Amino acid sequence: MAKSTNFFAENLRFLRERRKMTQQELADRLEATRSKVNALESGQTKSPAMDDLMAVSELFGISIDSLIRVKLSKLGELKLRDLEAGNDVYIRGGNLRVLAISVDRDNNENVEYVPVKAKAGYRTGYNDPEFIATLPKYSLPNLPGGGTFRIFPTTGDSMEPIPEGSDVIAQFVADWTALKPGTPCIVILRESQDFVFKLVTLGQEGKVLLKSLNPLFEPYAVPVEEVLEIWALYAYTSREIPEQEGDMRQLMRMMAKMQTEIGELRRVSGVG
């Protein structure tokens, strides 16, 4: 029987460089020494300790099986993102990244509510069953079967006319490639202690485009590796009735639209 190739060393270097981290930065994140990281990356450590494998798996969101048995540098960005989202399509079983949920007495999934005060902790506890168990839980009627739902409060006015302070009922998106362009979603970002509510489009070159309903806010893009979770809008609740646009808001919206159109015309015509 042919001996299986162990890709852990080169995968560790690939993942570090993909995040644009130095060996020292990676060592700090792993609470290890730089020399230890160098030994792991160079293959000097022939049989990495399980604690090291688990630490790397947790940091990069890749299962231990895939870290060892899959040459990650040969995968496309979408496949890498699938692995990071917990969809281990290459190695069945042994997947450490699963969506943490809670259930009621009848083994039905709860709908957890992520209050504003829990935002900072959600980024680190989103896949921790113990953290999820601390969130308020609700049972909502008429939700589609087979999905996982969570409630996120909105802040700011970037998604007006949806009022600030609305509660977004959102469904977990396991396959990001299935998202239609401009889908309103809650996006959990890796390096932010917050989540954003935006229109999401899967862009080119490993980017996720985030756009506001309010044209006063410029769209922007983030690398896919910075996205931890995506939850698609199912419904929202609010104690406010969306206000009709006033004359000033209409004027500002028109001006923003004109600026966008002028910029597009300049781009097409090659005018600087």
KOLGU-225336 format. One line per field, with one value per residue (C-alpha): x, y, z. Coordinates in Angstrom, 3 decimals, padded with zeros to 6 digits. Layout:
N
east c(X;...)
north c(Y;...)
up c(Z;...)
//
This chain:
272
east c(000.000;001.381;002.326;000.017;001.567;001.450;000.865;000.726;004.039;003.420;-000.242;000.752;003.083;000.467;-002.243;000.087;001.148;-002.470;-003.290;-000.186;001.212;004.864;006.152;006.341;002.743;001.616;003.641;001.938;-001.505;-000.633;001.056;004.203;007.766;008.906;011.410;008.588;006.549;009.611;010.131;006.492;006.587;009.892;008.830;011.489;008.701;007.786;004.846;003.231;001.589;-002.197;-002.362;-000.485;-002.758;-005.853;-004.502;-003.777;-007.148;-008.970;-007.009;-007.485;-010.851;-009.631;-010.212;-007.213;-007.852;-007.665;-004.582;-002.771;-004.183;-005.182;-002.715;-004.558;-002.494;-003.994;-007.564;-009.429;-010.506;-014.127;-013.093;-010.890;-013.783;-015.973;-013.454;-013.305;-017.100;-017.097;-018.071;-015.329;-016.130;-012.755;-012.434;-015.650;-015.814;-013.355;-014.541;-013.948;-015.795;-019.534;-022.251;-022.980;-026.698;-028.991;-032.184;-035.330;-036.744;-038.200;-034.831;-035.997;-033.460;-033.853;-033.615;-030.876;-030.854;-027.485;-027.958;-025.804;-023.850;-022.897;-021.536;-017.940;-018.028;-019.801;-016.721;-014.791;-017.719;-019.799;-018.763;-018.612;-021.697;-021.201;-021.267;-024.282;-026.076;-025.811;-027.712;-031.445;-033.565;-036.885;-039.253;-040.649;-043.628;-043.717;-039.976;-038.931;-037.826;-034.287;-032.626;-030.838;-032.004;-030.614;-031.715;-029.324;-030.112;-029.130;-027.286;-026.733;-028.684;-026.730;-029.641;-032.431;-035.346;-035.007;-035.069;-032.084;-032.627;-034.580;-034.156;-033.069;-034.206;-031.595;-030.890;-027.415;-025.775;-023.547;-022.840;-021.863;-021.677;-025.465;-026.041;-027.684;-025.928;-027.206;-028.657;-029.257;-027.241;-025.714;-021.957;-019.687;-016.177;-013.048;-011.093;-014.065;-015.856;-019.082;-021.208;-022.562;-025.905;-025.313;-026.264;-023.774;-022.310;-019.577;-016.986;-013.922;-010.414;-011.595;-013.563;-016.976;-018.711;-020.757;-023.251;-025.708;-029.298;-028.605;-026.710;-024.901;-022.701;-020.021;-019.843;-016.660;-015.064;-013.464;-011.331;-013.307;-010.921;-012.069;-015.657;-016.587;-020.303;-023.057;-026.731;-029.282;-032.206;-035.465;-037.507;-037.105;-039.135;-039.215;-041.139;-040.878;-042.691;-040.170;-040.352;-041.168;-038.179;-038.080;-037.101;-033.537;-033.009;-034.434;-032.072;-029.067;-030.061;-030.319;-026.936;-025.316;-026.827;-025.605;-022.082;-022.080;-023.304;-020.731;-017.967;-019.096;-019.172;-015.647;-014.436;-015.979;-014.685;-011.230;-011.404;-009.340)
north c(000.000;003.392;005.740;008.765;012.203;014.510;018.091;019.707;021.571;023.191;023.809;025.684;027.937;028.403;029.392;031.781;033.520;033.618;035.607;037.755;036.828;036.584;033.525;035.596;036.776;033.188;032.101;034.775;033.623;030.003;030.972;029.258;030.265;031.366;028.500;026.030;027.520;027.364;023.708;022.903;024.745;023.274;019.715;019.288;018.241;014.907;014.130;017.363;017.083;016.832;020.100;021.845;020.305;021.391;024.921;025.368;023.858;026.252;029.315;028.781;027.023;023.954;020.403;018.371;015.788;018.450;020.067;016.748;015.065;017.848;020.086;023.342;025.450;023.470;024.357;027.364;030.167;028.993;025.490;026.949;029.042;025.937;024.279;027.340;027.410;023.836;022.137;019.530;018.050;016.332;014.346;012.895;012.758;014.230;017.741;019.952;022.962;022.448;025.012;025.202;025.096;024.530;022.462;022.389;019.434;017.965;018.161;021.016;023.731;026.956;030.369;032.136;035.892;037.650;040.821;043.903;043.182;039.740;041.037;041.208;037.622;036.158;036.404;034.043;031.996;031.491;027.819;027.129;025.205;026.515;030.134;029.533;027.933;031.239;033.215;033.960;031.405;031.659;029.437;031.210;029.908;029.258;029.075;026.817;023.368;022.148;025.503;027.084;030.560;033.240;036.779;039.730;043.350;046.042;049.262;052.383;053.648;052.080;049.778;052.336;052.169;049.205;051.118;051.120;048.760;046.227;042.538;040.559;036.936;035.257;031.752;030.231;030.003;026.942;027.240;030.830;030.126;029.681;033.296;035.443;038.785;041.501;039.162;041.013;039.205;039.426;038.952;037.933;039.279;037.667;040.770;042.828;042.599;043.367;041.985;043.931;043.922;044.419;043.360;040.587;039.650;037.094;039.036;038.143;037.383;036.081;039.140;039.566;042.793;044.538;047.215;049.297;050.068;053.656;055.179;057.592;054.666;053.541;049.810;047.997;044.572;042.231;039.123;035.908;034.631;037.488;036.206;033.717;033.260;034.541;034.586;035.468;037.720;035.821;038.556;041.460;042.955;046.564;048.760;051.625;052.259;053.145;056.888;058.356;060.053;063.786;066.280;066.567;062.807;062.489;065.233;063.544;060.203;061.782;063.472;060.219;058.435;061.167;060.945;057.201;057.579;060.301;058.120;055.223;057.418;058.626;055.057;053.927;056.939;056.741;060.257;060.554)
up c(000.000;-001.012;001.779;002.139;001.758;004.763;003.599;007.055;006.832;003.452;004.298;007.439;005.459;002.735;005.218;007.037;003.837;002.642;005.785;005.200;008.596;009.594;011.430;014.612;014.224;013.725;016.740;018.846;017.701;018.497;021.782;020.574;019.729;016.282;016.189;016.779;013.927;011.666;012.569;011.806;008.467;007.337;008.145;010.823;013.182;011.589;013.875;015.157;018.560;018.616;020.576;017.735;015.094;017.008;017.520;013.807;012.882;015.181;014.045;010.309;010.404;008.529;009.748;010.883;008.152;005.455;007.014;006.757;003.642;001.222;-000.622;000.046;-002.364;-005.256;-004.299;-005.652;-003.352;-003.312;-002.223;000.500;001.708;001.769;004.054;006.311;006.492;007.760;004.481;004.384;000.990;000.593;003.781;005.144;008.911;011.374;010.625;013.640;012.232;012.574;013.108;016.821;017.602;020.567;020.692;022.800;024.763;021.575;019.819;017.576;016.780;018.729;017.101;019.036;019.479;019.388;021.491;020.974;024.158;022.771;019.467;020.653;021.901;018.895;016.666;018.927;020.213;017.074;016.769;020.512;021.708;025.242;024.053;021.795;024.753;026.659;024.003;024.416;022.562;020.774;018.873;015.818;013.827;010.095;009.517;006.619;007.677;007.230;007.941;010.877;011.861;014.139;015.032;014.781;015.784;013.300;014.062;011.989;008.995;006.132;005.272;005.329;004.660;007.050;010.352;012.684;015.600;013.578;014.381;011.330;011.216;009.041;007.732;007.832;004.400;004.137;000.404;-000.345;-004.078;-004.079;-003.023;-005.670;-006.275;-003.978;-001.353;001.946;004.601;008.024;007.559;010.439;009.838;011.267;012.294;013.446;016.779;014.970;012.178;009.230;007.450;003.721;000.212;-000.524;-003.883;-004.418;-006.397;-008.398;-007.114;-003.767;-002.734;-001.148;-002.179;000.523;-000.482;001.541;000.628;001.631;-001.339;000.968;002.017;-000.425;-001.231;-000.319;-000.645;001.878;001.251;001.553;004.206;006.467;006.403;009.122;008.511;006.225;007.228;004.532;005.428;005.869;007.557;009.917;012.731;013.812;016.198;013.728;010.476;007.743;007.205;003.830;002.301;002.873;000.214;001.515;001.586;-001.937;-003.134;-001.498;-003.018;-006.486;-006.085;-005.001;-008.000;-010.357;-008.934;-009.484;-013.061;-013.829;-012.411;-014.585;-017.690;-016.961;-016.508;-019.787;-021.717;-020.158;-018.711;-015.513)
//
